[in-house]
Amino acid sequence: MTTTAPTTTKAQLSVTQDSAKSIIGLVLDGLTSEHSKRAYERALLDFLAWHADQERPPLNRALVQAYKVKLQDDGLAPSTINLRLSAIRKLAREAADNGLVDQTLANSIKAVKGVKSAGVRSGNWLTREQTQELLNAPDVETLKGLRDRAILAVLIGCGLRRSEVAALAFAHIQQREGRWVVCDLVGKGNRMRTVPMPSWAKAAMDKWTEKAGVTEGRIFRRIRKGGCVNGDKMSGQAIANVVREYAEVCGFGDLAAHDLRRTFAKLAYKGGAGLDQIQLSLGHASIRTTERYLGVEQNLSDAPCDRLGLRLGE
């Protein structure tokens, strides 16, 4: 299907190619991750190229909706489409802040809905591929990127709550039975538990703490705008903001920190982990809560009846 941009009225203000390119610089300046900057720059330049092919109509909601349809017709992945829409929303916001479009118009562009991504749904969790993409999103050439990757690694690799990650201290990280664990962690209902930590999550944490020069107390700290580590601890909301930032970069939409806890449970279960062990890692009082996290689906190719080990006699 050929998609053309709709006709607009005089009330709709125009953003020229030159002004749009200058606003791209403002959009990129507002991002902290080099990975995010590269992704958003590519997305906006692609949009401007399409905009030029459409004879440069005024920027408005209908135009963005038409572009979204065009991307869907091109067969782009939902995550790619959502990333491009996110970049355009930021472009519209900067244009409004600079008086190039009306704020109401910018808000209407913000209201253009993204494309639902397979694997990110009600009772959210990510696929293994999406989880790997999210984990690789932070720019590890920066101090913030190292910290954020470590935060994502602990959320994904240990299934911790955002408040638990915020409260994580060096005293929690110990070796038990030949492996690293998060020990004596006090969670919901004041229940204490010990959670095994995968080697890659520990490695991510070590790279952050070494670069940051943090050796005691809380592991995750705030970072000043100049790139220096602030002694202040991070809040649970700050942890949630880290997840939201990179979910947006990856085009995963409204992904919460708790969705990574669900993802931990789902991927562990699919990988063969026992339900009781997943329950212990998550700190659930009831196995039913753990089951809800899994969103268990019937698998007819590997049914329970196939594992009975019985047969009819001759």
Helices and strands as residue ranges (DSSP letters): H 17-29, H 34-53, H 61-73, H 78-97, H 103-110, H 128-135, H 143-158, H 162-166, G 170-172, E 173-176, E 179-186, G 188-190, E 192-196, H 199-212, E 221-223, E 229-233, H 236-250, H 257-270, H 275-282, H 287-294, G 300-302, G 304-307
